[in-house]
Amino acid sequence: MSDAAQLTISEVRAAAEAVKAAIDRHLAAVSAPAEADDADVVTAYEELAAAAIAYDQILYEVYDEVTPFEVPGDEGPGAYTGPEHPEAISVLIRRDYLITDPKRLRTQAERVESSLTPGADPEGGITAALGVLFGEYEPDEIAARCEEFGLEEGDSTLWVAATEPTEPGEWLPEPFEGADPQLLICRFDVSEVYDDEVE
């Protein structure tokens, strides 16, 4: 093995040791009694993030492998490139549902909106019923009570993304046009696929 190769491998090992040390410092900082927004915790977090990014990069260069860690601000593909201190954020939510019981869905809508003809063909009145229910209830309430409405939860995701302050109504004509993954600060996904992976 050449000296250059040995040096590169030792650099990978050194980067790994740096991550381990950063984890110890971070754990010590977060477990010590302190006030909220403790500067030591923030510093330890930033050092851990930097060490993890450095290790991931050199691991890829030498072994063509990556770690399973995603650090906000990472320089990898699709990484956050927005401002460190955004002036505003957008919260983008997608929830998918299967319509498992059209009759129940229609019945719930009829309870809310008297103009819907009771007993009408539920298959033919689904779109009207959906409009009534989603106009009446908050999305979080529908998610919590979806079975009552004849719905079954599918995958869902919530994105918190940096954005520029806007005037009222400015983006309403095309609300999702500016959904840029590189402005994504964090995301939270719910899917059965993750349950399958755990099993």
C-alpha positions as CSV (number, residue, x, y, z in Angstrom):
1,M,0.0,0.0,0.0
2,S,1.4,3.4,-0.9
3,D,2.1,6.1,1.6
4,A,-0.6,8.2,0.0
5,A,-3.2,5.5,0.4
6,Q,-2.2,4.9,4.0
7,L,-2.4,8.6,4.7
8,T,-5.9,8.7,3.2
9,I,-7.1,5.8,5.3
10,S,-5.7,7.4,8.4
11,E,-7.6,10.5,7.6
12,V,-10.8,8.6,7.4
13,R,-10.0,7.0,10.8
14,A,-9.2,10.5,12.2
15,A,-12.5,11.9,10.9
16,A,-14.3,9.0,12.5
17,E,-12.6,9.6,15.8
18,A,-13.5,13.3,15.5
19,V,-17.2,12.3,15.2
20,K,-17.0,10.1,18.3
21,A,-15.4,12.9,20.3
22,A,-18.0,15.4,19.1
23,I,-20.8,13.0,20.1
24,D,-19.2,12.8,23.6
25,R,-19.0,16.6,23.9
26,H,-22.6,17.0,22.6
27,L,-23.9,14.5,25.1
28,A,-22.0,16.2,27.9
29,A,-23.5,19.6,26.9
30,V,-27.1,18.5,26.6
31,S,-27.0,16.4,29.8
32,A,-25.5,19.2,31.9
33,P,-28.0,21.3,33.9
34,A,-28.4,24.5,31.9
35,E,-30.9,27.1,30.7
36,A,-32.8,26.9,27.4
37,D,-30.7,27.9,24.4
38,D,-27.5,27.2,26.3
39,A,-24.5,28.4,24.2
40,D,-22.5,25.2,25.1
41,V,-25.3,23.1,23.6
42,V,-25.4,25.2,20.4
43,T,-21.6,25.0,20.0
44,A,-21.5,21.2,20.6
45,Y,-24.3,20.8,18.1
46,E,-22.5,22.8,15.4
47,E,-19.2,20.9,16.1
48,L,-21.0,17.6,15.8
49,A,-22.7,18.6,12.6
50,A,-19.4,19.8,11.1
51,A,-17.6,16.6,12.2
52,A,-20.3,14.4,10.7
53,I,-20.2,16.2,7.4
54,A,-16.4,16.0,7.2
55,Y,-16.5,12.2,7.9
56,D,-19.3,11.7,5.4
57,Q,-17.4,13.5,2.7
58,I,-14.0,11.7,3.2
59,L,-15.8,8.4,3.6
60,Y,-17.4,8.9,0.2
61,E,-14.1,10.0,-1.4
62,V,-12.1,7.0,-0.1
63,Y,-14.7,4.2,0.0
64,D,-17.5,5.5,-2.2
65,E,-19.8,5.0,0.8
66,V,-22.0,7.4,2.8
67,T,-23.4,7.5,6.4
68,P,-27.1,7.4,7.1
69,F,-27.0,10.8,8.8
70,E,-28.6,13.9,7.2
71,V,-27.3,17.2,8.7
72,P,-29.2,20.4,8.0
73,G,-26.8,22.6,6.0
74,D,-25.0,19.6,4.6
75,E,-23.3,20.3,1.2
76,G,-24.6,17.1,-0.4
77,P,-27.2,17.0,-3.2
78,G,-30.5,18.6,-2.3
79,A,-29.0,20.2,0.8
80,Y,-30.3,23.3,2.4
81,T,-29.0,26.4,0.7
82,G,-31.3,29.0,2.3
83,P,-30.5,31.7,4.7
84,E,-29.1,30.9,8.2
85,H,-31.7,33.2,9.7
86,P,-34.8,33.1,7.5
87,E,-37.3,36.0,7.7
88,A,-40.3,33.8,7.1
89,I,-41.1,30.1,6.7
90,S,-43.7,28.1,4.7
91,V,-45.2,25.0,6.2
92,L,-46.2,22.6,3.3
93,I,-48.4,19.6,4.2
94,R,-49.5,16.7,2.1
95,R,-51.8,14.0,3.5
96,D,-53.2,11.2,1.4
97,Y,-56.4,9.3,2.1
98,L,-58.2,6.3,0.7
99,I,-62.0,6.8,0.5
100,T,-63.0,3.5,2.1
101,D,-66.7,4.2,2.9
102,P,-68.4,6.6,0.4
103,K,-71.7,6.2,2.2
104,R,-70.3,7.3,5.6
105,L,-68.5,10.2,3.9
106,R,-71.7,11.4,2.3
107,T,-73.7,11.0,5.5
108,Q,-71.2,13.0,7.5
109,A,-71.4,15.8,4.9
110,E,-75.2,15.8,5.0
111,R,-75.1,16.4,8.7
112,V,-73.0,19.6,8.1
113,E,-74.7,20.9,5.0
114,S,-78.5,20.7,4.7
115,S,-78.5,21.5,1.0
116,L,-77.1,18.1,0.2
117,T,-79.9,15.8,-0.7
118,P,-80.2,13.0,2.0
119,G,-80.0,9.5,0.6
120,A,-78.5,10.6,-2.7
121,D,-76.2,8.2,-4.5
122,P,-73.0,8.4,-2.4
123,E,-70.8,7.5,-5.3
124,G,-72.1,10.4,-7.3
125,G,-71.8,12.9,-4.5
126,I,-68.3,12.3,-3.2
127,T,-66.7,15.5,-4.6
128,A,-69.5,17.7,-3.0
129,A,-69.2,15.8,0.3
130,L,-65.4,16.3,0.3
131,G,-65.8,20.0,-0.3
132,V,-68.3,20.3,2.6
133,L,-66.2,18.3,5.1
134,F,-62.9,20.0,4.3
135,G,-64.6,23.4,4.4
136,E,-66.1,22.7,7.8
137,Y,-63.3,20.9,9.6
138,E,-59.6,21.7,10.1
139,P,-57.2,19.3,8.3
140,D,-55.8,18.2,11.7
141,E,-59.3,17.3,12.9
142,I,-60.0,15.3,9.7
143,A,-56.7,13.5,10.2
144,A,-57.6,12.6,13.8
145,R,-61.2,11.5,12.9
146,C,-60.6,10.1,9.4
147,E,-62.4,6.8,10.1
148,E,-65.5,8.7,11.1
149,F,-65.5,10.3,7.7
150,G,-65.0,7.0,5.8
151,L,-61.3,7.7,5.1
152,E,-58.2,5.7,5.6
153,E,-54.9,7.5,6.2
154,G,-52.1,7.0,3.6
155,D,-48.7,8.6,3.5
156,S,-48.2,12.1,4.8
157,T,-45.4,14.7,4.9
158,L,-44.8,18.1,6.4
159,W,-42.1,20.4,5.1
160,V,-40.8,23.5,6.9
161,A,-39.1,25.7,4.3
162,A,-37.4,29.1,4.4
163,T,-39.2,31.7,2.3
164,E,-39.3,35.5,1.7
165,P,-42.0,37.5,3.5
166,T,-45.0,38.0,1.1
167,E,-47.9,40.4,0.8
168,P,-51.4,39.0,1.7
169,G,-52.7,36.9,-1.2
170,E,-49.5,37.2,-3.3
171,W,-48.9,33.5,-3.8
172,L,-52.5,32.2,-3.7
173,P,-52.8,31.7,-7.5
174,E,-49.9,29.2,-7.4
175,P,-49.4,28.2,-3.8
176,F,-46.9,25.3,-4.3
177,E,-44.9,26.7,-7.2
178,G,-42.1,27.8,-5.0
179,A,-41.6,24.5,-3.1
180,D,-37.8,24.3,-3.3
181,P,-36.2,21.3,-1.6
182,Q,-33.0,23.3,-1.2
183,L,-34.9,25.7,1.1
184,L,-36.2,22.9,3.2
185,I,-35.2,23.3,6.9
186,C,-36.8,20.1,8.1
187,R,-39.4,17.5,7.1
188,F,-41.5,14.9,8.9
189,D,-42.8,11.9,6.9
190,V,-45.3,9.3,8.0
191,S,-45.7,6.1,5.9
192,E,-46.2,2.4,6.3
193,V,-43.0,1.9,4.3
194,Y,-41.0,2.9,7.4
195,D,-42.9,0.4,9.5
196,D,-42.0,-2.3,6.9
197,E,-38.3,-1.3,7.1
198,V,-38.4,-1.6,11.0
199,E,-40.0,-5.1,10.8
